[in-house]
Amino acid sequence: MWRAEVFTLFPDMFPGPLGGSLAGEALQRGLWQLAAHDIRDQGIGRHRAVDDTPTGGGPGMVMRADVLAASLDAVLQKDDSRPRLVMSPRGRPLTQARVRGLADSGGVIIVCGRFEGIDERVIAARGLEEVSIGDYVLSGGELAAMVLIDACVRLLPGVMGKEASGTDESFENGLLEYPHYTKPRAFEGREIPAVLLSGDHAKIEAWRRAEALRITQERRPELLAKAVDEEAKKR
C-alpha cells in the first residue's frame, strides 16, 4: 500500500486538506496511508530544542542535523527504499512526470523544514532529495508536502473515477490542457464551440490538440519548446 511518512514540527496539521475530497475518501477506504511524526520528540533538553543559530552568523535559526537524523532513524528501517524528500524552495521543481514516478514508488518519506532551513549535513547523511513546488517561500514545508501527496494520491489505482482522468490533463503530454465545456449550450451569450457538438471524434481530437498548443504557447512557451524537442527525439 502507498504510504506517506511525514516528519514535521506540526503533526497536528495532518491530514488537514488531505482528509477531504478524493484524498480523504481514499484514505478512509484504505487505498493509502499517512503518518505524521513529530521531530520535536527527539529534541534536545527539557525544552526539546530542535534548532540553533546559523554557524557563521546570519538571521533566523537552523534545524539541527542530529535532531532530524534521530527523528528519521527512530521511525525508518535502513532498508526502506521509498524516496526521501525534503520540501525546499531551492529543490528541483516538482513535475507531473516526477509525481507519476512517486505514485508508482510505493510511498514517500517527506521532511518538512522550518526556520531558515536544515543543516546541510543531514541532507547528505540521510540521502534527502530537495523538492520545490514553486519559486516562492512558505513558512514551512507542511503545505508543500500536502501538495505533493495530493498530486500522488489522485493517481493511485481506484482513487479517481476514470483512469483516463489522470492521463488526459495538463503536463501529461508536455502541454497545458485544452478548454472544457458542459451544459448549458449557451451561457451569457457564449456558445460551446460547434466542433465539440459535431460528434466527429477525429475533428474533436484535432481541435483539442490545437487548443492545447495555443494555450501552452500563450502561457508557458518553454513547455511547448520542450514538448517539440521530445517529439523530435522520438522520430
Backbone as a ProteinNet text record, in pm:
[ID]
protein_1_A
[PRIMARY]
MWRAEVFTLFPDMFPGPLGGSLAGEALQRGLWQLAAHDIRDQGIGRHRAVDDTPTGGGPGMVMRADVLAASLDAVLQKDDSRPRLVMSPRGRPLTQARVRGLADSGGVIIVCGRFEGIDERVIAARGLEEVSIGDYVLSGGELAAMVLIDACVRLLPGVMGKEASGTDESFENGLLEYPHYTKPRAFEGREIPAVLLSGDHAKIEAWRRAEALRITQERRPELLAKAVDEEAKKR
[TERTIARY]
83	0	87	46.6	120.7	110	224.9	226.7	313.8	258.4	332.7	374	504.2	561.7	614.3	554.8	589.7	657.1	767.7	839.7	826.2	768.1	729.1	731.2	741	725.7	579.3	491.8	349.6	265.4	274.1	199.6	48	-0.9	-145.2	-198.3	-108.6	-152.6	-200.9	-171.7	-209.1	-322.7	-416.3	-414.4	-453.7	-518.6	-555.5	-639.2	-608.5	-685.1	-681.8	-579.9	-571.7	-681.7	-751.5	-861.5	-993.6	-994.2	-1116.8	-1106	-1215.8	-1223.9	-1170.2	-1106.8	-1060.9	-960.2	-861.5	-756.8	-814.3	-904.8	-964	-1051	-1127.8	-1211.1	-1124.3	-1016	-925.7	-855.1	-825	-762.1	-856.1	-983.1	-1082.7	-1105.5	-1091.3	-1111.7	-987.8	-880	-759.2	-677.4	-692	-615.6	-474.7	-453.8	-320	-315	-196.5	-179.4	-96.4	-118.5	-46.7	-4.4	121.2	170.9	250.4	220.4	292.1	370	501.4	589.5	643.4	639.3	683.3	835.6	904.1	1050.5	1092.2	1008.6	1042.1	1051.1	997.3	1010.5	1157	1242.5	1385.3	1463.9	1392.9	1456.3	1552.4	1637.8	1743.3	1696.5	1720.1	1696.8	1551.3	1530.8	1396.3	1296.9	1345.4	1256.9	1249.1	1309.7	1305.4	1351.7	1466	1517.5	1548.5	1511	1533.2	1618.8	1651.4	1722.3	1830	1914.8	2017.8	2057.6	2140.6	2178.6	2268.2	2261.5	2342.8	2491.4	2571.3	2716.4	2764.3	2846.5	2892.6	2808.6	2702.2	2617.1	2504.1	2415.6	2300.8	2170.4	2061.1	1931	1870.5	1773.9	1695.7	1768.3	1707.7	1759.6	1765.4	1844.7	1862.7	1828.3	1754.4	1718.3	1843	1863.8	1984.5	1988.4	2109	2128.3	2105.6	2155.9	2145.1	2000.4	1922.6	1782.3	1702.3	1718.7	1642.9	1685.2	1815.5	1863.2	1805.1	1801.2	1745.9	1597.6	1525.7	1383.5	1361.3	1438.3	1427	1466.1	1575	1626.2	1534.3	1458.2	1368.2	1248	1220.1	1099.4	1130.6	1231.2	1254.6	1351	1325.9	1418.4	1528.4	1647.6	1760.1	1735.2	1655.7	1631.5	1505.8	1451.2	1333.1	1373.2	1315.8	1356.5	1272.4	1174.9	1093.4	1177.9	1144.9	1218.1	1212.2	1327.8	1335.9	1345.4	1241.5	1231	1231.9	1280.4	1267	1213.8	1105.3	1044.4	1129.3	1173.6	1266	1253	1249.3	1239.9	1362	1472.2	1590.8	1598.1	1497.1	1497.6	1460	1469.6	1427.3	1275.6	1226.6	1081.2	1006.5	895.2	810.3	734.6	743.2	674.7	575.2	485.7	388.5	455.8	563.9	637.5	696.5	750.9	807.1	695.9	582.1	467.6	424.8	417.5	375.1	475.6	603.1	703.8	691.2	664.2	646	520.3	415.5	291.5	312.8	408.6	438.8	544.7	593	709.5	674.9	548.1	509.3	496.6	528.5	513.6	629.2	621.6	725.2	753.7	875.3	916.1	944	876.7	889	929.5	1035	1077.2	1027.6	962.8	912.4	1004.6	1078.5	1169.4	1096.9	1168.8	1118.2	1236.8	1209.6	1313.7	1385.7	1517.4	1595	1629.1	1618.6	1649.8	1698.2	1756.7	1802.9	1954.2	2021.6	2165.9	2199.1	2286.8	2320.3	2369.3	2431.5	2491.9	2390.5	2272.5	2173	2108.7	2103.8	2052	2139.3	2270.3	2363.8	2367.7	2369.4	2385.6	2266.3	2146.5	2027.3	1970	2045.5	2006.2	1876	1857.6	1734.4	1742.8	1637.4	1628.4	1541.6	1597.6	1523.1	1427.3	1302.1	1196.9	1124.7	1095.2	1025.7	893.4	791.7	663.5	647.3	748.9	739	843.9	857.8	959	905.2	881.4	835.4	866.9	851.5	888.6	766.1	746.2	639.6	698.1	611	657	720.8	684.4	738.6	701.9	749.4	728.7	597.7	515.8	394.4	296.5	267.3	172.4	227.7	357.1	419.7	409.8	428.9	417.2	276.1	177.4	38.8	12.4	69	54.3	112.7	232.7	298.1	218.9	174.5	99.9	-30.3	-103.3	-230	-208.8	-103.7	-74.6	-47.9	16.6	45.6	-77.8	-150.8	-263.3	-370.3	-396.7	-501.8	-469.5	-341.4	-301.9	-302.9	-325.6	-325.8	-447.2	-433.9	-546.2	-668.7	-784	-909	-945.8	-857.4	-886.2	-976.8	-942.5	-1025.6	-1130	-1237.7	-1347.9	-1310.2	-1235.4	-1194.4	-1043.4	-983.4	-838.1	-786.6	-866.3	-824	-812.5	-879.4	-873	-731.2	-648.9	-511.7	-412.6	-458	-365.7	-398.2	-521.1	-564	-581.5	-469.1	-474.3	-342.5	-335.3	-216.3	-90.6	16.2	152	171.8	64.3	83.4	144.4	110.2	168	264.5	306.6	400	335.2	201.1	128.7	28.2	-18.7	-129.5	-258.7	-358.3	-480.5	-568.9	-642.5	-738.6	-858.7	-940.6	-1057.5	-1166.3	-1243.9	-1356.6	-1488.5	-1595.5	-1729.1	-1830.3	-1944.6	-2056	-2185.6	-2297.9	-2425.3	-2424.6	-2497.4	-2585.7	-2508	-2575.3	-2510.1	-2469.2	-2552.2	-2520.8	-2517.1	-2417.4	-2403.6	-2364.6	-2456.4	-2434.2	-2380.1	-2441.1	-2403.1	-2283.1	-2225.4	-2108.8	-2152.4	-2122.4	-2163	-2049.6	-2085.7	-1987.8	-1937.7	-1807.7	-1757.3	-1831.1	-1870.7	-1954.4	-1889	-1756.4	-1689.1	-1713	-1728.1	-1749.4	-1889	-1979.3	-2115.4	-2134.6	-2027.8	-2039.1	-2050	-1998.5	-1996.5	-1881.3	-1801.6	-1687	-1565	-1532.3	-1428.9	-1290.1	-1264	-1134.5	-1118.7	-1225.3	-1220.6	-1211	-1279.9	-1274.1	-1133.4	-1069.3	-933.5	-836.8	-856.7	-770.4	-788.3	-913	-941.5	-878.1	-891.7	-835	-683	-620.9	-476.1	-434.4	-507.5	-475.3	-492.5	-596.7	-620.7	-513.9	-471.7	-365	-235.8	-206.3	-87.8	-99.2	-216.9	-237.2	-219.6	-283.7	-277.8	-136.3	-69.1	68.1	159.9	141.2	222.3	199.9	74.3	41.5	91.4	79.7	103.6	235.9	280.6	404.6	484.5	536.3	607.5	725.8	787.3	901.8	858.5	733.4	682.5	663.4	615.9	593.6	725.5	826.6	958.2	1011.6	990.6	1037.1	960	827.8	745.3	785.9	816.3	860.4	992.5	1083.6	1212.8	1194.7	1103.4	1079.9	1021.6	928.6	870.4	976.7	1066.6	1171.1	1263.6	1292.7	1380.7	1317.1	1183.8	1115.3	1111.3	1134.6	1125.5	1247.3
-120	0	125.7	226.1	351.3	424.1	462.7	522.6	648.3	755.1	880.2	893.9	909.2	925.6	1068.9	1150.7	1292.2	1323.4	1395.8	1439.4	1590.7	1637	1776.1	1820.8	1950	2006.5	2031.4	2011.9	2037.9	1921.4	1806.1	1689.5	1708.4	1802.2	1825	1890.1	1937.2	1994	1885.5	1759.5	1648.4	1567.3	1515.4	1519.1	1653.5	1742.5	1871.9	1854.2	1927.9	1915	1775.1	1696.1	1559.7	1470.6	1519.4	1442.9	1464.8	1552	1579.8	1538.8	1548.9	1525.1	1386.7	1375.6	1246.1	1180.5	1259.4	1202.3	1151.6	1228	1187.7	1064.3	1059.1	940.5	817.7	835.3	723.1	680	776.3	744.3	660.7	696.8	622.9	483.6	471.7	342	253.4	305.3	226	210.8	305.2	298.7	355.3	429.3	479.2	506.9	530	554.7	680.5	743.8	865.8	859.3	892	901.2	1030.5	1110.1	1235.1	1220.5	1235	1215.8	1350.5	1369.9	1495.5	1495	1579.3	1588	1627	1703.8	1752.7	1639.5	1523.2	1408.6	1374.4	1409.1	1381.9	1508.8	1612.7	1739.1	1729.7	1829.8	1832.4	1902.8	1839.8	1903.5	1912.4	1986.5	1997.1	2063.3	2153.7	2225.8	2162.6	2046.2	1973.8	2061.2	2124.8	2214.5	2137.7	2195.9	2131.6	2218.1	2341	2432.9	2508	2578.8	2661.1	2769	2863.1	2975.4	2928.7	2994.1	2953.8	2978.8	2879.5	2894.1	2994.8	3088.3	3192.8	3318.3	3313	3429.9	3436.2	3529.8	3545.4	3538.8	3574.4	3578.9	3440.8	3433.4	3312.5	3199.2	3081.7	2960.4	2849.5	2746.1	2633.5	2504.2	2415.3	2287.2	2200.8	2144.6	2068.5	1935.4	1899.3	1773.3	1653.1	1660.4	1544.8	1516.1	1621.4	1602.7	1541.7	1597.3	1545.7	1404.2	1376.1	1240.2	1140.7	1179.9	1091.6	1065.9	1168.3	1152.6	1052.8	1065.1	972.2	830.6	819.2	687	614.3	689.5	628.1	561.8	600.1	551.2	460.3	497.2	431	314.3	210.9	99.6	135.2	82.8	115.2	71.4	-35	-85.2	-25.4	79.4	144.7	213	167.7	215.3	330.9	376.9	488.4	614.8	698.2	823.3	909.7	966.6	1053.5	1197.7	1272.7	1407.7	1510.4	1630.2	1743.1	1859	1918.5	2028.5	2153.9	2211.9	2324.1	2409.8	2542.7	2628.6	2620	2566	2552.8	2416.2	2332.4	2198	2197.6	2080.6	2065.1	2080.2	2149.6	2169.8	2037.5	2027.8	1909.3	1913.2	1805.5	1794.8	1680.3	1678.8	1571.4	1437.5	1438.5	1312.7	1261.6	1351.2	1311.5	1262.1	1328.1	1286.6	1145.1	1119.1	985.3	880.4	912.9	819.8	794.5	899.4	884.9	804.7	823.4	748.6	599.5	565	424.7	366	444	402.4	328.7	321.4	254.8	349.3	477.4	575.1	672.8	769.1	871.3	900.9	945.9	997.8	1145.6	1231.7	1375.6	1446	1524.1	1609.1	1750.7	1808.7	1945.5	2039.4	2119.8	2213.2	2330.5	2399.2	2522.4	2616.2	2732.6	2831.1	2872	2897.4	2936.6	2817.7	2698	2579.6	2466.3	2365.4	2243.6	2234.4	2190	2168.7	2080.4	2130.3	2063.7	1921	1894.7	1763.8	1651.2	1679.1	1572.7	1544.9	1645.3	1624.2	1522.7	1538.2	1445	1310.3	1312.9	1189.7	1095.6	1150.6	1066.1	1060.6	1108.7	1095.3	1164	1285	1359.3	1431.8	1422.3	1491.4	1616	1731.1	1855.7	1874.8	1905.8	1922	2054.1	2125.3	2254.2	2248.5	2313	2321.8	2456.7	2543.4	2672	2770.1	2875.6	2976.7	3080.8	3035.6	3122.1	3052.2	3124.4	3070.1	3063.1	2948.6	2928.9	2932.7	2936.6	2936.9	2804.9	2699.1	2567	2471	2348.7	2252.5	2176.4	2200.7	2120.6	2136.4	2260.2	2281	2226.2	2243	2188	2035.4	1973.6	1828	1782.4	1857.2	1821.9	1830.3	1931.3	1944.1	1822.2	1783.8	1669	1540.8	1521.1	1398.3	1392.3	1504.2	1506	1473.9	1531.2	1506.2	1358.5	1291.3	1148.3	1062.9	1091.7	1007.7	1000.4	1110.2	1110.5	1017	979	888.3	741.7	715.4	576.4	502.4	373.7	295.7	304	330	331.8	465.9	564.3	693	779.7	794.4	873.6	787.1	851.2	777.7	707.4	777.5	719.1	723.9	611.7	606.4	711	741.4	839.4	978.9	1004.9	1136.2	1173.7	1074.2	1100.9	1107.5	1074	1074.3	1181.8	1233.1	1333	1466.6	1528	1654.1	1728	1848.1	1930.2	1856.1	1875.2	1825.8	1679.4	1599.5	1458.1	1435.2	1520.9	1508.1	1621.7	1692.4	1802.6	1935.6	1937.4	2060	2091.6	2215.5	2250.1	2194.8	2174.3	2108.4	2201.4	2141.5	2214.2	2260.5	2355.8	2404.1	2297.4	2308.4	2217	2293.9	2224	2283	2178.7	2226.3	2137.8	2218.2	2164.2	2236.4	2358	2464.5	2478	2506.6	2488.6	2508.7	2654.2	2745.7	2888.8	2945.2	3028.7	3091.7	3237.5	3326.6	3471.1	3511.2	3453.8	3486.5	3411.3	3326.1	3247.8	3105	3060.1	2928.1	2826.9	2702.3	2594	2584.9	2570.4	2556.9	2447.4	2480	2389.5	2253.9	2249.4	2122.8	2021.1	2067.3	1975.1	1913.6	1971.8	1919.7	1840.5	1826.6	1766.1	1614.8	1552.9	1407.3	1347	1429.9	1383.6	1378.8	1259.4	1245.9	1284.3	1260.2	1298.1	1449.6	1519.7	1666.3	1721.4	1656.4	1699.2	1684.4	1571.5	1550	1649.5	1678.2	1775.8	1914.6	1950.5	2081.3	2090.3	1985.3	1984.8	1995.7	1926.8	1934.9	2077.2	2137.7	2273.7	2372.7	2355.3	2444.1	2426.9	2302.7	2278.5	2346.4	2338.3	2405.2	2556.8	2611	2755.6	2806.5	2738.5	2782.1	2768.4	2659.7	2640.5	2748.3	2781.5	2886.4	3021.3	3050.5	3178.8	3188.4	3078.4	3084.8	3024.6	2918.2	2850.2	2810.7	2908.2	2873.7	2780.7	2784.6	2696	2549.8	2523.7	2386.5	2339.5	2428.4	2393.2	2359.5	2439.7	2413.2	2277.2	2245.2	2116.5	2001	2018.6	1913.5	1888.4	1994.6	1979.4	1903.6	1936.3	1866.9	1717.9	1686.1	1546.9	1468.7	1532.3	1465.3	1441.1	1537.6	1523.2	1406.4	1386.9	1278.4	1140.7	1134.8	1007.2	965.8	1060.9	1029.9	953.2
0	0	0	-75.9	-84.2	49.6	106.4	239.4	240.4	292.9	309.3	454.8	475.7	609.2	617.3	704.2	710.4	843.2	838.5	957.9	968.3	1078.6	1090.2	1236.1	1258.4	1392.8	1425.5	1327.4	1346.4	1293.8	1359.9	1312	1313.2	1395.6	1400.7	1272.9	1187.5	1060.1	963.8	995.1	907.1	968.2	887.6	742.1	681.4	758.9	702.9	577	470.1	345.8	286.3	323	271	328	429.4	487.5	416.6	315.1	241.8	96.4	25.7	-118	-155.3	-272.6	-322.1	-229.1	-184.2	-98.8	32.3	91.5	218	204.8	97.7	74.7	53	-24.4	-48.6	79	166.5	295.2	381	382.8	460	403	272.8	206.8	214.9	272.5	287.5	161.5	66.8	-56.9	-39.7	69	101.2	250.9	303.5	446.2	467.6	583	618	764.2	790.4	927.4	940.2	1044	1069.6	1200	1194.6	1309.4	1357.4	1488.2	1547.8	1566	1493.2	1503.2	1644.3	1711.8	1845.8	1948.7	1917.9	2009.1	2033.9	1938.6	1951.7	1985.7	2031.7	2064.4	2182.1	2195.1	2296.4	2423.2	2539.4	2668.3	2709.3	2818.6	2877.2	2782.7	2699	2607.5	2468.8	2454.1	2327.4	2211.2	2225.2	2122.6	1994.2	1881.6	1752.6	1659.6	1702.3	1615.4	1692.2	1619	1680.8	1580.6	1626.2	1541.4	1426.8	1311.6	1196.7	1218.3	1193.8	1204.5	1100.3	1144.3	1054.2	1060.7	1142.7	1159	1058.4	1079.9	991.7	1068.1	1003.1	1070.6	1090.5	1181.8	1198.6	1267.4	1255.5	1317.8	1214.2	1244.8	1152.7	1226.5	1159	1219.4	1235	1354.2	1385.6	1311	1266.7	1195.1	1286	1410.9	1499.6	1538.1	1558.6	1596.5	1481.7	1363.2	1249.3	1214.8	1221	1193.8	1293.5	1421.6	1525.2	1501	1454.8	1426.1	1313	1206.9	1095	1135.9	1209	1247.3	1344.5	1423.4	1520.9	1454.6	1329.8	1263	1145.1	1067.4	939.5	952	874.9	863.3	761.9	784.2	695.6	552.4	534.8	400.5	336.9	396.8	341.1	209.7	100.5	-32.2	-84.2	-6.1	-53	-71.9	-170.2	-188.7	-62.6	-26.1	90.9	43.7	66.1	13.4	124.9	94.2	185.2	102.2	147.2	73.7	92.7	-18.8	-12.1	-137.6	-123.5	-242.4	-332.8	-284	-368.9	-435.8	-413.5	-471.5	-618.6	-678.2	-817	-825.4	-928	-940.8	-953.6	-883.9	-893.4	-1025.5	-1100.5	-1229.1	-1226.7	-1324.8	-1331.9	-1355.2	-1432.5	-1454.8	-1324.9	-1244.2	-1114.5	-1022.1	-1023.2	-942	-979.2	-1108.3	-1151	-1105.8	-1110.2	-1062	-913	-836.8	-692.2	-659.9	-738.4	-717	-740.4	-825.7	-855.8	-763.6	-667.6	-588.2	-459.2	-425.8	-301	-183.4	-205.1	-97.7	-95.8	-5.3	6.2	153	177.7	308.4	287.9	364.6	342.1	470.9	464.1	575.1	547.9	647.5	635.8	712.3	639	702.7	765.3	854.2	917.2	937.9	990.1	1020.5	890.8	900.2	783	694.4	750.5	672.2	759.6	696.1	762.1	747.1	852.5	846.3	725.9	640.2	514.7	536.2	649.5	671.9	681.9	737.6	748.6	612.9	527.7	392.4	319.5	333.3	269.7	340.8	474.4	551.9	540.5	522.3	514.7	373.3	277.2	137.1	102.9	153.2	127.1	-6.9	-85	-214	-196.5	-228.6	-213.9	-331.6	-298.8	-399.2	-374.7	-481.2	-472.2	-547.2	-492.5	-563.8	-632.5	-626	-694.8	-648.8	-724.8	-695.5	-597.2	-476.6	-368.1	-237.4	-126.2	4.1	94.5	158.9	256.6	397.6	497.7	637	677	608.6	637.4	526.2	535.3	428.5	432.9	535.5	552.5	436.2	398.4	288.9	157.5	136.8	16.8	16.4	132.6	142.7	108.3	153.2	121.4	-27.8	-92.5	-237.4	-306.6	-267.8	-330.3	-306.3	-184	-151.1	-228.7	-233.3	-306.2	-453.5	-512.6	-653.3	-678.3	-584.3	-597.8	-573.4	-467.2	-426.6	-534.9	-603.1	-705.1	-820.9	-835.4	-942.5	-900.8	-772.4	-725.6	-779.8	-807.6	-860.4	-769.1	-829.1	-755.6	-694	-702.2	-637.3	-724.1	-852.3	-943	-1010.7	-1053.1	-1113.1	-1241.7	-1328.2	-1454.9	-1464.2	-1503.3	-1513.8	-1611.4	-1716.5	-1816.4	-1758.5	-1646.4	-1585.6	-1546.6	-1518.5	-1477.1	-1590.6	-1713.1	-1825.7	-1927.9	-1926.7	-2024	-1954.1	-1912.4	-1841.1	-1857.2	-1801.6	-1817.9	-1775.7	-1853.7	-1828.4	-1864	-1874.8	-1902.1	-2039.9	-2137.4	-2271.4	-2302.1	-2199.6	-2217.1	-2245.3	-2258.4	-2289	-2178.3	-2177.7	-2089.8	-2149.6	-2065.7	-2109.2	-2191.4	-2282.8	-2366.6	-2282.7	-2333.4	-2258.2	-2247.5	-2140.2	-2117.8	-2119.6	-2161.4	-2165.1	-2119.9	-2070.4	-2038.3	-2051.7	-2010.8	-2019.5	-1927.9	-1965.3	-2081.5	-2209.8	-2321.9	-2452.2	-2472	-2419.7	-2427.5	-2286.1	-2258.8	-2127.3	-2146.5	-2110.6	-2120.1	-2256.6	-2358.8	-2496.3	-2549	-2469.5	-2512.4	-2543.9	-2665.2	-2712.8	-2697.4	-2677.6	-2684.3	-2828	-2850.1	-2987.1	-3063.4	-3185.8	-3264.4	-3286.5	-3299	-3327.4	-3216.8	-3091.9	-2980.5	-2983.7	-3061.9	-3074	-3202.2	-3280.2	-3413.1	-3410.1	-3303.7	-3299.8	-3378.3	-3442	-3519.4	-3426.9	-3379.9	-3277.8	-3329.2	-3455	-3511.1	-3511.2	-3551.3	-3551.9	-3409.4	-3315.4	-3175.6	-3120.8	-3148.2	-3100.6	-3162.8	-3292	-3359.4	-3298.5	-3268.3	-3206.7	-3067.7	-2991.2	-2855.8	-2860.8	-2955.1	-2970.5	-3007.7	-3100.2	-3142.5	-3028.6	-2948.7	-2835	-2727.2	-2705.7	-2607.9	-2652.6	-2781.1	-2834.7	-2819.9	-2849.9	-2842	-2699.3	-2604.3	-2464.6	-2409.6	-2444.9	-2398	-2454.7	-2582.3	-2644.3	-2576.8	-2540.2	-2478.3	-2334	-2259.1	-2115.1	-2070.6	-2136.8	-2095.9	-2219.8	-2293.6	-2418.4	-2397.7	-2278.1	-2254.5	-2254.3	-2211.9	-2215.9	-2359.3	-2443.6	-2583.9	-2651.3	-2625.2	-2684.2	-2639.4	-2512.5	-2460.6	-2524.1	-2539.6	-2599.2	-2743.6	-2818.6	-2957.4	-2963.4	-2871.4	-2866.9	-2837.3	-2743.2	-2706.8	-2824.8	-2899.4	-3014.3	-3121.4	-3137.8	-3238.4	-3204.8	-3075.4	-3032.1	-3060.2	-3056.5	-3076	-3222.4	-3313.3	-3456.3	-3505.2
[MASK]
+++++++++++++++++++++++++++++++++++++++++++++++++++++++++++++++++++++++++++++++++++++++++++++++++++++++++++++++++++++++++++++++++++++++++++++++++++++++++++++++++++++++++++++++++++++++++++++++++++++++++++++++++++++++++++++++++++++++++++

